[in-house]
Amino acid sequence: MNLFSFSNSLGWKEPHILPRLRALELSEPCARCGGRGHVGFERTPETICFKCRGHGDQLPKLTRKLCQEVARRCVAGKLEPYLAERKRRFEEASTLRLAVARCRAALPEHAQGERLELYGILRRLESDELEPAAGVVLLTALHARLASDRAPAACYSTEGR
């Protein structure tokens, strides 16, 4: 059974097969790195295994028996926690992208300090120093501050009319 027929029989897209098999505990240790994810003694970016991309596992031989085992485990609900986590991460990322877009749209051309603050938040998010939920809170606060700065001030008085 090839990858295409395996993915069609399960109704999965090809890029989702290995992560889902990993979640079902059906992947095999990588033959190149032995499941460590790194080649060599040091764990540096240069030693990441290119076969498994540092995950430490690879696709097992795709057989009908494996397909039946996957279907059995899916019916038993073993994939549900993985799918729920993926959905949560997707929603979190969507909220984060929306908050970033709002801040960028509200940023005036001359606001160098706010621009640096926005890029500082984005850098902390990318380096995993900041949790996405905390990033959304900071971005929402920055957007509120930018929106209040852009609100038109009362330039005239209604008295004397």
C-alpha positions in Angstrom: 0.0 0.0 0.0 1.5 3.4 -1.0 1.1 6.7 0.8 -1.6 7.9 -1.5 -3.9 4.9 -1.1 -3.2 4.8 2.6 -4.3 8.5 3.0 -7.3 7.9 0.8 -8.5 4.9 2.7 -8.4 6.8 6.0 -9.7 10.1 4.5 -6.6 12.0 5.7 -4.4 14.4 3.7 -0.8 13.2 3.2 0.9 15.8 5.5 -1.3 14.7 8.4 -0.4 11.0 8.4 2.8 11.0 10.4 1.6 13.4 13.1 -1.6 11.4 13.5 0.3 8.1 13.6 2.6 9.7 16.2 -0.4 10.6 18.3 -1.8 7.1 17.9 1.7 5.7 19.0 2.1 3.8 15.7 5.2 5.5 14.3 8.6 3.8 14.2 11.9 5.2 15.5 14.0 6.9 12.9 16.5 4.5 11.2 19.1 7.2 10.8 19.2 8.7 14.3 17.8 5.8 16.3 14.9 7.9 17.6 17.0 10.6 19.2 16.2 13.3 16.6 19.9 14.3 16.5 22.9 12.8 14.8 26.0 13.0 16.9 26.7 13.7 20.6 25.7 17.3 20.9 22.2 18.7 20.6 22.8 21.7 18.3 20.8 22.9 15.3 23.6 21.5 13.1 23.1 18.0 14.4 19.3 17.7 13.8 18.5 14.5 11.8 17.3 15.4 8.3 15.4 12.2 7.8 13.0 12.7 10.7 13.5 16.5 11.0 14.3 16.1 14.7 11.1 14.3 15.7 12.8 10.9 16.2 10.3 8.9 14.3 9.3 7.9 10.8 6.4 6.4 8.9 6.1 2.7 9.4 5.5 0.3 6.5 2.0 1.2 5.2 0.0 -2.0 5.2 -3.7 -2.9 5.3 -3.1 -4.3 8.8 -1.7 -0.9 9.9 -4.7 0.8 8.3 -7.1 -1.4 10.2 -5.2 -0.7 13.5 -5.4 3.0 12.8 -9.2 2.8 12.1 -9.7 0.7 15.3 -7.8 3.2 17.5 -9.7 6.1 15.9 -13.0 4.5 16.6 -11.8 4.0 20.2 -11.3 7.7 20.5 -7.5 7.7 20.8 -7.1 10.4 18.3 -9.5 12.9 19.9 -7.1 14.5 22.4 -4.6 15.2 19.5 -7.4 16.7 17.3 -8.7 18.8 20.2 -5.2 20.2 20.9 -4.7 20.9 17.1 -8.0 22.8 17.1 -7.1 24.8 20.2 -3.7 25.7 18.7 -5.3 26.8 15.4 -7.9 29.0 17.2 -5.2 30.5 19.4 -3.0 31.2 16.3 -6.0 32.8 14.5 -6.8 35.0 17.5 -3.1 36.0 17.6 -3.0 36.8 13.9 -6.1 39.0 14.2 -4.6 40.9 17.2 -1.4 41.5 15.2 -3.3 42.7 12.2 -5.4 45.1 14.3 -2.3 46.6 15.9 -0.5 47.0 12.6 -3.6 48.7 11.1 -3.8 51.1 14.1 -0.1 52.0 14.1 0.4 55.5 12.8 3.4 56.2 10.6 5.3 58.2 13.2 4.8 55.9 16.2 8.3 54.5 16.5 7.9 53.5 20.2 4.7 51.6 19.6 6.2 50.0 16.5 9.2 48.8 18.6 6.8 47.5 21.3 4.8 45.5 18.7 7.9 44.0 17.2 9.2 43.2 20.7 6.0 41.3 21.4 6.2 39.4 18.1 9.8 38.5 18.7 9.0 37.1 22.2 6.1 35.1 20.7 8.3 33.7 17.9 11.0 32.7 20.4 8.4 31.0 22.7 9.3 33.4 25.6 5.7 34.4 25.7 2.6 32.2 25.7 0.1 33.0 22.8 -2.7 33.8 25.3 -0.4 36.4 27.0 0.6 37.7 23.6 -3.1 38.3 22.7 -3.6 40.2 26.0 -0.5 42.4 25.3 -1.5 43.0 21.7 -5.1 43.9 22.7 -3.8 46.4 25.3 -1.5 47.9 22.7 -4.3 48.1 20.2 -6.6 49.8 22.8 -3.8 52.3 23.5 -3.3 53.0 19.8 -7.0 53.3 19.2 -7.4 55.8 22.0 -4.5 57.9 20.7 -6.1 58.0 17.3 -9.5 59.1 18.6 -10.3 62.6 17.4 -10.2 65.2 20.2 -12.9 67.7 20.7 -11.6 70.6 18.7 -14.5 72.9 19.0 -17.1 73.9 21.5 -20.8 73.9 21.0 -21.2 77.0 23.2 -22.1 80.3 21.6 -24.0 78.8 18.7 
